[in-house]
Amino acid sequence: MIDAAQLRAARGLLSLSQTDLAKSASVHVATIRRLEGAAEIRGAAETLWKIESALEEAGVEFIPANDTKGPGVRLKQRQR
């Protein structure tokens, strides 16, 4: 599951406003604001899935944490 920092970073990489992300994920903008400001993301699994899916569809890839590095986000490689 993604965390608040990844959510903010993904939105920033895509230059999406909170309103734009809310529309593409079919959730209310207040939901995006609440999740981005949370110390720990909590919410309905379906809502979180919609947001994560919308960001991935828009072109980001979420990177899970491992033994030496924390979680991250990056733009997907462009296909040639």
C-alpha positions in Angstrom: 0.0 0.0 0.0 1.2 3.5 -0.8 1.9 6.1 1.9 1.0 9.8 2.0 4.5 10.9 0.8 4.2 8.7 -2.2 0.8 10.0 -3.0 2.0 13.6 -2.9 5.2 12.8 -4.9 3.2 10.9 -7.6 0.8 13.8 -8.0 3.7 16.2 -8.2 5.6 14.1 -10.8 2.5 14.2 -12.9 1.7 17.9 -12.3 -1.8 17.0 -11.2 -3.8 19.1 -8.8 -5.7 17.4 -6.0 -8.9 18.2 -8.0 -7.6 16.6 -11.1 -6.6 13.4 -9.2 -9.9 13.3 -7.5 -11.7 13.5 -10.8 -9.6 10.8 -12.4 -10.0 8.5 -9.4 -13.7 9.2 -9.0 -13.3 10.3 -5.4 -14.0 13.6 -3.6 -11.2 16.1 -3.5 -11.6 16.2 0.3 -10.5 12.5 0.3 -7.3 13.4 -1.5 -6.6 16.2 0.9 -7.2 14.0 3.9 -5.0 11.2 2.7 -2.1 13.5 1.7 -2.2 15.1 5.1 -2.4 11.8 7.1 0.5 10.4 9.1 -0.8 6.9 8.0 -3.1 6.3 5.1 -6.4 4.8 6.2 -9.5 4.4 4.2 -11.7 2.0 2.3 -9.6 -0.4 0.2 -11.7 0.4 -2.9 -11.0 4.2 -2.5 -7.2 3.6 -2.1 -7.2 1.3 -5.0 -9.0 3.8 -7.2 -6.4 6.5 -6.3 -3.4 4.3 -6.8 -4.8 2.9 -10.1 -5.5 6.4 -11.4 -1.9 7.5 -10.7 -0.5 4.4 -12.3 -2.6 4.8 -15.3 -1.4 8.4 -15.6 2.2 7.2 -15.7 3.8 6.6 -12.3 5.2 3.5 -10.8 5.2 2.9 -7.0 8.4 1.5 -5.6 8.1 -0.6 -2.4 10.5 -0.3 0.4 13.2 -2.9 0.8 15.9 -3.7 3.4 18.0 -0.6 2.6 15.7 1.9 1.1 12.3 3.4 1.8 9.3 3.5 -0.5 9.3 5.8 -3.6 7.7 6.7 -6.8 9.0 7.3 -10.3 7.7 7.9 -13.8 7.2 4.8 -15.9 9.7 4.4 -18.7 8.3 5.8 -21.9 7.8 3.3 -24.7 9.6 4.1 -27.9 
